[in-house]
Amino acid sequence: MTKKCTSTPKTPAPWVYSEKVKEHFLNPQNFLMGDEKKFKCDAKGIIGNPICGDQMLMMLKIDKKTDTITDVKWKTYGCASAIASTSALSELAKGKTLDEALKIDAKQIADYLGGLPKHKFHCSVLGHDALKAAIENYREKH
């Protein structure tokens, strides 16, 4: 005789993110699909730790005459906030000079997304750090 399940299904938790976070999570901008070697970048930065959570890879194409970011590709291994933050950052950084891009801080990323829950704010910090690492990588080479 099989036992019937008598418990009632739990109501799913409500979506705690803004619509902009949801948009960038479900439709990430500038996400690098496939092999990283296919995107000929001028700079690469990676930050985070895949063992304990989020990891972000930021790849940049840079106009060497103007130090302007012409294209951004990225990969993020992490939660919805991490993916949305990296997507938003890629949009914010495109078209900026390296110095302008370095001024994009975690609060600007979170504000652009319409806010992040307090316990997820660190995701926007990781995005900023990945961009900074990519710019440092470029400056070391040039």
Contacts in CASP RR format, 6 or more apart in sequence:
PFRMAT RR
TARGET T0000
AUTHOR 0000-0000-0000
METHOD contacts of the structure
MODEL  1
MTKKCTSTPKTPAPWVYSEKVKEHFLNPQNFLMGDEKKFKCDAKGIIGNP
ICGDQMLMMLKIDKKTDTITDVKWKTYGCASAIASTSALSELAKGKTLDE
ALKIDAKQIADYLGGLPKHKFHCSVLGHDALKAAIENYREKH
15 22 0 8 1.000
16 117 0 8 1.000
17 25 0 8 1.000
17 80 0 8 1.000
17 81 0 8 1.000
17 84 0 8 1.000
17 113 0 8 1.000
17 116 0 8 1.000
17 117 0 8 1.000
18 113 0 8 1.000
18 114 0 8 1.000
18 115 0 8 1.000
20 84 0 8 1.000
20 88 0 8 1.000
20 112 0 8 1.000
20 113 0 8 1.000
20 114 0 8 1.000
21 80 0 8 1.000
21 81 0 8 1.000
21 84 0 8 1.000
21 113 0 8 1.000
21 114 0 8 1.000
21 115 0 8 1.000
21 116 0 8 1.000
22 80 0 8 1.000
22 84 0 8 1.000
23 84 0 8 1.000
24 83 0 8 1.000
24 84 0 8 1.000
24 85 0 8 1.000
24 87 0 8 1.000
24 88 0 8 1.000
24 113 0 8 1.000
25 80 0 8 1.000
25 83 0 8 1.000
25 84 0 8 1.000
25 87 0 8 1.000
28 83 0 8 1.000
28 84 0 8 1.000
28 86 0 8 1.000
28 87 0 8 1.000
29 87 0 8 1.000
29 88 0 8 1.000
29 90 0 8 1.000
29 91 0 8 1.000
30 71 0 8 1.000
30 72 0 8 1.000
30 73 0 8 1.000
30 74 0 8 1.000
30 87 0 8 1.000
30 90 0 8 1.000
30 91 0 8 1.000
30 94 0 8 1.000
31 73 0 8 1.000
31 74 0 8 1.000
31 75 0 8 1.000
31 87 0 8 1.000
32 39 0 8 1.000
32 57 0 8 1.000
32 59 0 8 1.000
32 73 0 8 1.000
32 74 0 8 1.000
32 75 0 8 1.000
36 57 0 8 1.000
36 59 0 8 1.000
36 75 0 8 1.000
39 59 0 8 1.000
39 73 0 8 1.000
40 61 0 8 1.000
41 59 0 8 1.000
41 60 0 8 1.000
41 61 0 8 1.000
41 73 0 8 1.000
42 60 0 8 1.000
42 61 0 8 1.000
42 62 0 8 1.000
42 64 0 8 1.000
42 138 0 8 1.000
42 141 0 8 1.000
43 59 0 8 1.000
43 60 0 8 1.000
43 62 0 8 1.000
43 134 0 8 1.000
43 135 0 8 1.000
43 137 0 8 1.000
43 138 0 8 1.000
43 141 0 8 1.000
44 57 0 8 1.000
44 58 0 8 1.000
44 59 0 8 1.000
44 60 0 8 1.000
44 134 0 8 1.000
44 137 0 8 1.000
45 57 0 8 1.000
45 58 0 8 1.000
45 59 0 8 1.000
45 130 0 8 1.000
45 131 0 8 1.000
45 133 0 8 1.000
45 134 0 8 1.000
45 136 0 8 1.000
45 137 0 8 1.000
46 55 0 8 1.000
46 56 0 8 1.000
46 57 0 8 1.000
46 58 0 8 1.000
46 130 0 8 1.000
46 133 0 8 1.000
47 55 0 8 1.000
47 56 0 8 1.000
47 126 0 8 1.000
47 127 0 8 1.000
47 129 0 8 1.000
47 130 0 8 1.000
47 133 0 8 1.000
48 54 0 8 1.000
48 55 0 8 1.000
48 56 0 8 1.000
48 126 0 8 1.000
48 129 0 8 1.000
49 55 0 8 1.000
50 77 0 8 1.000
53 77 0 8 1.000
53 78 0 8 1.000
54 76 0 8 1.000
54 77 0 8 1.000
54 78 0 8 1.000
54 79 0 8 1.000
54 82 0 8 1.000
54 123 0 8 1.000
54 126 0 8 1.000
55 76 0 8 1.000
55 77 0 8 1.000
55 78 0 8 1.000
56 74 0 8 1.000
56 75 0 8 1.000
56 76 0 8 1.000
56 77 0 8 1.000
56 82 0 8 1.000
56 86 0 8 1.000
56 126 0 8 1.000
56 127 0 8 1.000
56 129 0 8 1.000
56 130 0 8 1.000
57 74 0 8 1.000
57 75 0 8 1.000
57 76 0 8 1.000
57 130 0 8 1.000
58 72 0 8 1.000
58 74 0 8 1.000
58 86 0 8 1.000
58 89 0 8 1.000
58 90 0 8 1.000
58 127 0 8 1.000
58 130 0 8 1.000
58 131 0 8 1.000
58 133 0 8 1.000
58 134 0 8 1.000
59 72 0 8 1.000
59 73 0 8 1.000
59 74 0 8 1.000
59 134 0 8 1.000
60 69 0 8 1.000
60 71 0 8 1.000
60 72 0 8 1.000
60 93 0 8 1.000
60 134 0 8 1.000
60 135 0 8 1.000
60 138 0 8 1.000
61 69 0 8 1.000
61 70 0 8 1.000
61 71 0 8 1.000
61 72 0 8 1.000
62 68 0 8 1.000
62 69 0 8 1.000
62 70 0 8 1.000
62 98 0 8 1.000
62 138 0 8 1.000
63 70 0 8 1.000
64 142 0 8 1.000
66 97 0 8 1.000
67 97 0 8 1.000
67 98 0 8 1.000
67 99 0 8 1.000
68 95 0 8 1.000
68 96 0 8 1.000
68 97 0 8 1.000
68 98 0 8 1.000
69 93 0 8 1.000
69 94 0 8 1.000
69 95 0 8 1.000
69 96 0 8 1.000
69 97 0 8 1.000
69 98 0 8 1.000
69 101 0 8 1.000
70 94 0 8 1.000
70 95 0 8 1.000
71 94 0 8 1.000
72 90 0 8 1.000
72 93 0 8 1.000
72 94 0 8 1.000
73 90 0 8 1.000
74 86 0 8 1.000
74 87 0 8 1.000
74 89 0 8 1.000
74 90 0 8 1.000
74 130 0 8 1.000
76 82 0 8 1.000
76 83 0 8 1.000
76 86 0 8 1.000
79 120 0 8 1.000
79 123 0 8 1.000
81 116 0 8 1.000
81 117 0 8 1.000
81 120 0 8 1.000
81 123 0 8 1.000
81 124 0 8 1.000
82 123 0 8 1.000
82 126 0 8 1.000
84 113 0 8 1.000
84 123 0 8 1.000
85 109 0 8 1.000
85 110 0 8 1.000
85 113 0 8 1.000
85 116 0 8 1.000
85 123 0 8 1.000
85 124 0 8 1.000
85 126 0 8 1.000
85 127 0 8 1.000
86 127 0 8 1.000
86 130 0 8 1.000
88 109 0 8 1.000
88 112 0 8 1.000
88 113 0 8 1.000
89 104 0 8 1.000
89 109 0 8 1.000
89 124 0 8 1.000
89 127 0 8 1.000
89 128 0 8 1.000
89 130 0 8 1.000
89 131 0 8 1.000
91 112 0 8 1.000
92 101 0 8 1.000
92 104 0 8 1.000
92 108 0 8 1.000
92 109 0 8 1.000
92 112 0 8 1.000
93 101 0 8 1.000
93 104 0 8 1.000
93 131 0 8 1.000
96 104 0 8 1.000
98 135 0 8 1.000
98 138 0 8 1.000
98 139 0 8 1.000
101 131 0 8 1.000
101 135 0 8 1.000
102 131 0 8 1.000
102 132 0 8 1.000
102 135 0 8 1.000
104 128 0 8 1.000
104 131 0 8 1.000
105 128 0 8 1.000
106 121 0 8 1.000
106 124 0 8 1.000
106 125 0 8 1.000
106 127 0 8 1.000
106 128 0 8 1.000
107 124 0 8 1.000
109 124 0 8 1.000
109 127 0 8 1.000
109 128 0 8 1.000
110 116 0 8 1.000
110 121 0 8 1.000
110 124 0 8 1.000
113 124 0 8 1.000
116 123 0 8 1.000
116 124 0 8 1.000
END
